[in-house]
Amino acid sequence: MSQGLEIELKDILLSNSSFGPNEIQFVSDRISNDYTQFPLLRDVTQQLEAQLDRSPATNVRLGICKYLQGDYRAAIETLGNADGGALAYFYQGRSQFALNHFLESIECFQAAKTAGYDGDTCLLAVAECQRHHGDYDGAMSILDNMFGPIEQTAEYLYQRGATIAAMGNNPNEVIALYERAVELDDKHPGALFGLALENDRRGNDERAMELYQRAAAVFPTNIGALLNLGLLYEDHDQNERAARCYDRVLESFPTHDRAKLYRDDAIASLDGPYDANKIREEQQMASVMSISISQFELSVRSRNCLQKMGIQTLGDLTKVSEPELLGSKNFGETSLVEIREMMANKGLMVGQFSHEKEEELEPIDVSSLSPDEQAFLDRPMSDLNLSVRARKCMTRLGLTTIGELIRKSGDDLLECKNFGVTSLTEIREKLDQVGLKLRGD
């Protein structure tokens, strides 16, 4: 039933069953969806290393585990002692690429293609190596000579967009290619990072932050996404979040100089002490709470009942009480026991946060507003041209539109750190200019 994701992960990495691109993608997806699974990958790696007489096939699994954890030199050495198969060559290439050994990486990808790895995948990997090596014409030549279904894949569109961007040509085409890639695969790390970078360069901070967050959530995580996301967090005075981004880099790369420097700067900007363990625990809890119900093998009846109630994640189940579940049509004790077991396997309980349900915001009375004033409610906070201090407080409060702002009272705003009477007066004056007021004014 819902025996948890850990068993599935161990089965794939430790069993003698088939192990190829699909299984590796499964492992990556599982850790992307639930980052608390990452320590399990380390445990499995240690178990594989402890085997005294490892077979060539076991070395393939161990080498790829090393690659996934960012231990690229160990991955190359281990895969070099593997079975000499296509998968081993391909991930040697990935590891050489991560170390900026682009020519060695190309040789590995060519060997993987010869050994039977998907030819188009290998060609795209070679094109990426040539681009990073500065051979833009060579990279584009490969892409121009690839035809068929591969041209409509996220990876192809990303590589083409990245190559055009490196050549400094047609930024609008670059963005269009990245956006098309993300439409095809909303978890493509390269396309998400590329699109985030383009928005970052144009000053579209909110969009860039969202895209960096999505890129950073994909495992193995793009280091550039974490570093750039951390810098954006710092720009928006979210220094604890920034420090945690740099911690994530240092977990895999303890000697990463920029991450260490940025982390020190972020911590120095905090008003209080930085508790890395507490923040890590909070983020791990958030990761668990966001796990989709669809990842568990529930009965059809339980799944249908949860779907009708709009419950999609484990976090949703922590906010609904057992009586509310039982009050749903066709939801009985058997289903409740099943749900309890699923939640217990992740260290959660049904309804444990039901007392924290967010109160529904009172609807805004727009009857006295003109059509233009009503339309103004959906406009972003940036349209008010607030001072830096007031704008940072809006960010802390999670307010993104003017409609969300006028649901707040003056007292609500004054509770925000560093928000004083001067800032409140500024807000009221800006709203008055467009015929709006705070709640209670």
C-alpha positions in Angstrom: 0.0 0.0 0.0 1.6 3.3 1.1 4.8 1.8 2.4 6.6 5.1 1.7 9.0 6.3 -1.0 12.1 5.1 0.8 11.5 1.4 0.0 11.0 2.1 -3.6 14.2 4.1 -3.8 16.3 1.4 -2.1 14.7 -1.3 -4.3 15.9 0.5 -7.4 19.4 1.3 -6.2 20.2 -1.9 -4.3 18.4 -4.6 -6.2 19.6 -6.6 -9.1 16.8 -5.4 -11.4 17.3 -3.4 -14.5 18.9 0.0 -14.0 19.0 2.6 -16.8 17.9 6.2 -17.7 14.3 5.6 -16.5 15.3 4.4 -13.1 17.8 7.2 -12.7 15.0 9.7 -13.6 12.8 8.0 -11.0 15.4 8.6 -8.3 15.9 12.2 -9.4 12.2 12.9 -9.4 11.6 11.3 -6.0 14.3 13.5 -4.4 13.0 16.5 -6.3 9.5 15.9 -4.9 10.8 15.1 -1.4 14.2 16.4 -0.5 14.2 14.5 2.8 15.0 11.5 0.6 18.5 12.9 -0.1 20.1 11.4 3.1 18.7 8.1 2.0 20.7 8.4 -1.3 23.8 8.9 0.9 22.9 5.8 3.0 22.5 3.7 -0.1 25.8 4.9 -1.5 27.6 3.8 1.7 25.9 0.4 1.5 27.2 0.0 -2.1 30.7 1.1 -1.1 30.7 -1.4 1.7 30.3 -4.3 -0.7 33.8 -6.0 -0.9 33.5 -7.7 -4.2 31.4 -5.2 -6.3 30.3 -6.4 -9.7 30.8 -4.1 -12.7 27.0 -3.5 -12.7 27.1 -2.5 -9.0 29.9 -0.1 -9.8 27.6 1.5 -12.4 25.0 2.1 -9.7 27.6 3.4 -7.2 29.2 5.7 -9.8 25.8 7.2 -10.7 25.0 7.7 -7.0 28.3 9.5 -6.6 27.4 11.7 -9.6 24.0 12.5 -8.2 25.6 13.7 -5.0 28.1 15.9 -6.8 31.2 13.7 -6.1 32.3 13.8 -9.7 35.9 12.7 -9.4 34.8 9.6 -7.4 32.0 9.0 -10.0 34.6 9.0 -12.9 36.9 6.6 -11.1 34.1 4.2 -10.1 32.4 4.3 -13.5 35.8 3.6 -15.1 35.9 0.3 -13.2 32.4 -0.5 -14.2 31.1 -2.6 -17.1 32.3 -0.4 -20.0 28.7 -0.1 -21.1 26.8 2.9 -22.6 25.3 4.0 -19.2 28.8 4.1 -17.6 30.3 6.1 -20.5 27.4 8.5 -20.5 27.7 9.4 -16.8 31.4 9.6 -17.0 30.7 12.2 -19.6 28.3 14.0 -17.3 30.8 14.0 -14.5 33.7 15.2 -16.7 31.3 18.0 -17.9 30.6 19.0 -14.3 34.3 19.4 -13.8 34.6 21.6 -16.9 36.6 18.9 -18.7 34.8 19.4 -21.9 37.0 17.6 -24.4 37.2 14.5 -22.1 33.4 14.8 -21.7 32.9 14.7 -25.5 35.0 11.6 -25.8 32.8 9.9 -23.2 29.6 10.9 -24.9 30.9 9.6 -28.3 31.8 6.3 -26.6 28.4 6.1 -25.0 26.8 6.6 -28.4 28.9 3.9 -30.0 28.1 1.6 -27.1 24.3 2.0 -27.7 23.2 5.0 -25.7 20.5 7.1 -27.4 22.2 8.9 -30.2 20.3 12.1 -30.1 20.8 12.5 -26.4 24.5 12.0 -26.8 24.7 14.5 -29.7 22.9 17.2 -27.6 25.4 16.5 -24.8 28.3 17.0 -27.2 26.7 20.2 -28.4 26.5 21.5 -24.8 30.2 20.6 -24.3 31.2 22.5 -27.4 29.2 25.5 -26.4 30.9 25.6 -23.0 34.2 25.1 -24.7 33.6 28.2 -26.8 32.9 26.4 -30.0 29.5 28.0 -30.7 29.6 27.3 -34.5 30.3 23.6 -33.8 27.5 23.4 -31.3 25.0 25.1 -33.7 26.1 22.9 -36.5 25.2 19.8 -34.5 21.8 21.3 -33.6 21.1 22.4 -37.2 21.7 18.9 -38.4 19.3 17.1 -36.0 15.9 16.4 -37.4 12.7 14.7 -36.5 11.0 14.3 -33.1 14.1 15.4 -31.2 13.5 19.0 -32.4 10.3 19.1 -30.4 11.9 18.0 -27.1 12.6 20.3 -24.1 16.3 19.4 -24.1 16.8 20.3 -27.8 14.9 23.6 -27.4 17.0 24.5 -24.3 20.3 23.6 -26.0 19.4 25.7 -29.0 18.3 28.6 -26.9 21.4 28.5 -24.7 23.7 28.4 -27.8 22.0 31.4 -29.4 22.3 33.2 -26.0 26.0 32.4 -25.9 26.5 33.8 -29.4 24.7 37.0 -28.3 22.1 36.7 -31.0 18.3 37.5 -30.9 17.4 37.5 -27.2 13.7 37.3 -28.0 14.3 34.0 -29.8 16.2 32.8 -26.8 13.3 33.5 -24.4 10.8 32.0 -26.8 12.9 28.8 -27.0 13.2 28.6 -23.2 9.5 29.2 -22.7 8.6 26.5 -25.2 11.0 24.1 -23.5 9.4 24.8 -20.1 5.9 24.3 -21.7 7.0 20.8 -22.7 8.8 20.0 -19.4 8.0 22.2 -16.5 10.9 20.7 -14.5 13.6 21.1 -17.1 16.4 22.6 -14.9 18.4 24.2 -17.8 15.4 25.9 -19.4 14.1 27.1 -16.0 17.5 28.5 -15.1 18.0 30.1 -18.6 14.6 31.7 -18.4 15.2 32.9 -14.9 18.5 34.4 -15.9 16.9 36.3 -18.8 14.2 37.7 -16.4 16.9 38.5 -13.8 18.9 40.5 -16.3 15.8 42.5 -17.2 15.0 43.3 -13.6 11.9 41.1 -13.5 12.7 40.0 -10.0 9.4 38.3 -9.1 9.4 36.2 -12.2 13.1 35.4 -11.9 12.7 34.4 -8.3 9.9 32.0 -9.1 11.9 30.4 -11.9 15.1 30.1 -9.9 13.0 28.4 -7.1 11.6 25.9 -9.6 15.0 25.2 -11.0 16.5 24.8 -7.5 13.8 22.3 -6.6 14.9 19.9 -9.3 17.5 17.3 -8.3 20.4 17.3 -8.9 20.2 21.0 -8.3 21.8 23.6 -10.6 24.4 25.4 -8.4 23.9 28.5 -10.5 20.2 28.5 -9.7 20.9 28.3 -5.9 23.6 31.1 -6.0 21.4 33.4 -8.1 18.3 32.7 -6.0 20.3 33.5 -2.9 21.4 36.8 -4.3 17.9 37.7 -5.2 16.7 36.8 -1.7 19.4 39.2 -0.4 18.2 41.9 -2.6 14.7 41.5 -1.1 16.1 41.4 2.5 15.3 37.7 2.9 18.8 36.9 4.2 17.9 33.7 6.1 16.5 32.2 2.9 19.6 33.4 1.0 21.9 31.7 3.6 20.0 28.4 3.2 20.6 28.5 -0.5 24.3 28.8 0.0 24.1 26.0 2.6 22.5 23.8 0.0 25.5 24.4 -2.3 28.0 23.7 0.6 26.3 20.5 1.5 27.6 19.0 -1.7 30.6 21.2 -2.3 32.1 22.2 1.1 35.0 24.1 -0.5 32.9 26.3 -2.9 34.5 29.7 -2.3 31.6 31.9 -3.7 29.0 30.0 -1.7 31.1 30.4 1.5 31.6 34.2 0.9 27.9 34.8 0.0 26.8 32.8 3.0 29.0 34.9 5.4 27.6 38.1 3.9 24.0 36.9 4.2 24.4 35.9 7.8 26.2 39.2 8.7 23.1 41.0 7.4 20.8 39.2 9.8 19.4 41.0 12.8 19.6 37.8 15.0 21.4 34.5 15.1 21.3 32.1 12.2 20.1 28.6 13.0 20.9 26.5 10.0 19.5 23.3 11.5 16.2 25.0 12.3 15.9 26.4 8.8 16.8 23.1 7.3 14.2 21.3 9.4 11.6 23.9 8.3 12.4 23.4 4.7 12.4 19.7 5.0 8.9 19.9 6.6 7.7 22.2 3.8 9.1 19.6 1.3 7.2 16.8 3.0 4.0 18.8 3.2 4.1 19.5 -0.5 4.3 15.8 -1.5 1.4 15.0 -3.8 -1.1 12.4 -2.7 -0.8 10.8 -6.2 2.6 9.4 -5.2 1.0 7.0 -2.8 -0.8 3.7 -3.7 -4.2 4.5 -2.1 -7.4 2.6 -2.8 -9.6 4.0 -5.5 -12.3 5.0 -3.0 -9.8 7.0 -0.8 -8.3 8.7 -3.8 -11.6 9.7 -5.2 -12.9 11.1 -1.9 -9.7 13.2 -1.4 -10.0 14.4 -5.0 -13.6 15.5 -4.4 -12.5 17.4 -1.3 -9.8 19.2 -3.2 -7.0 17.5 -1.1 -3.9 17.2 -3.2 -0.9 17.2 -0.8 0.1 15.8 2.6 0.0 19.4 3.8 -3.7 19.6 2.8 -4.4 16.5 5.0 -2.8 18.2 8.0 -5.3 21.0 7.7 -8.4 18.9 7.6 -9.8 17.1 10.7 -10.8 13.4 10.8 -14.5 14.2 11.3 -14.4 16.4 8.2 -12.9 13.4 6.2 -15.5 11.1 7.6 -18.2 13.6 6.7 -17.4 13.2 3.1 -19.7 10.9 1.1 -18.3 7.3 0.7 -15.4 8.0 3.0 -15.4 5.4 5.8 -13.2 4.1 8.6 -11.3 1.8 6.3 -10.2 4.8 4.2 -9.3 6.8 7.3 -7.1 4.0 8.6 -5.4 3.9 5.2 -4.8 7.7 5.3 -3.5 7.6 8.9 -0.9 5.0 7.9 0.2 7.0 4.9 0.6 10.1 7.0 2.4 8.2 9.9 5.0 6.9 7.4 6.0 10.6 6.7 5.9 11.6 10.4 2.6 13.5 10.1 -1.0 13.2 11.4 -4.3 14.0 9.9 -5.6 17.3 11.1 -2.5 18.2 13.1 -2.6 21.8 11.8 -6.4 22.1 11.3 -6.4 24.8 14.0 -4.2 26.9 11.8 -6.5 27.2 8.8 -6.3 30.5 7.3 -9.3 32.7 7.8 -10.9 33.7 4.5 -10.3 37.3 3.7 -13.4 39.5 3.7 -14.4 40.3 0.2 -13.6 43.8 -1.0 -16.6 46.1 -1.4 -16.1 47.4 -4.9 -19.6 48.8 -5.4 -18.3 52.4 -4.9 -15.3 52.0 -7.2 -15.2 53.0 -10.9 -14.3 50.3 -13.4 -10.8 51.8 -13.7 -10.4 51.7 -9.9 -11.6 48.1 -9.8 -9.1 47.1 -12.5 -6.4 48.8 -10.5 -6.8 46.2 -7.7 -5.2 43.5 -9.7 -2.1 45.6 -10.6 1.2 44.8 -8.9 2.5 46.6 -5.8 5.4 48.0 -8.0 2.8 50.3 -9.6 2.6 52.4 -6.4 6.3 53.3 -6.7 6.9 52.9 -2.9 10.1 53.7 -1.1 12.6 50.9 -0.5 11.6 50.4 3.1 7.9 50.3 2.4 8.5 47.9 -0.6 10.5 45.5 1.6 7.8 45.4 4.1 5.2 44.6 1.4 7.5 41.7 0.4 7.7 40.4 4.0 4.0 40.5 4.3 3.6 38.5 1.0 1.6 41.3 -0.6 1.9 41.3 -4.4 -1.1 43.2 -5.6 -2.8 46.4 -4.6 -6.0 44.5 -3.9 -4.2 42.4 -1.3 -2.8 45.6 0.3 -6.2 47.3 0.8 -7.4 44.2 2.7 -4.9 45.2 5.4 -5.5 47.8 8.1 -3.0 50.3 9.3 -2.4 48.3 12.4 -1.7 45.2 10.3 1.0 47.0 8.5 2.5 48.5 11.6 3.1 45.0 13.0 5.7 44.4 10.2 9.3 44.8 11.2 10.8 48.2 10.3 7.5 49.6 9.1 6.7 52.8 10.9 4.3 55.7 10.8 6.2 57.4 8.0 5.8 54.3 5.8 2.1 54.0 6.7 1.6 57.7 5.8 3.3 57.0 2.5 1.1 54.0 1.7 -2.1 56.0 2.5 -1.0 58.9 0.3 -0.2 56.6 -2.6 -3.6 54.8 -2.3 -5.4 58.2 -1.9 -3.9 59.2 -5.3 -5.8 56.4 -7.0 -9.0 56.7 -4.9 -8.3 53.7 -2.6 -8.0 53.2 1.2 -6.7 50.6 3.7 -9.2 48.5 5.5 -10.8 50.5 8.3 -9.6 53.9 7.0 
